[in-house]
């Protein structure tokens, strides 16, 4: 079979203007709850895109850990490639691909670092092995072999065996303030439904809502 022959129709329903709340977070919450209820694999997984100083885009998948009217939150090593990009260019894109529900959500915004208190609160809630892994991995750096990473993990596991794992100074998180958020619902005959919310002003909680052609 040729790759160009692979296709399917979208038949799970549409999205209409009267379905849309005034605040996009409410529709996102509804869709995320439905993705969780449908037992989708990693429903909070999102692709995030950043750009380096040469204009080269990069994408990777991280997990959404919180969201509200103030933005979408994720955590990472502050020495990682994505963190380096955000130091130079705080613009970021998020994408949730809920394929089994024939839905996508795409967000554009700007990322700002979380406070030390927010980072500490989340870090201490993680399983101890995940806390240790944060210390063991110098994210995005080159490794000679996986054994080096595993050895470092075991070394730190013994070191912290009897006590709490402190928050690494090089570990933190970001809050993405939404500039726009698009909701995509698959439709029959490729007549998909797309609506985009765009913030009316930088600090406004008011949005314009427009339908986009599929």
Protein Blocks (a to p, Z undefined) as FASTA:
>chain_A
ZZklgccddfebccdfklpcfblklmmmmmmmmmmmnopahklbccdddddfkopacddd
dddfbdcfkbccddddfkbmklmmmmmomcdcdddddfknopacddddddddddfklmmm
mmmmpcfklmmmmmmpcghiacfbfklmmmmmmmmmmmmmmmccdddfkbccdddddfbd
cdddddehhiacddddddfbfklcbdcdddddZZ
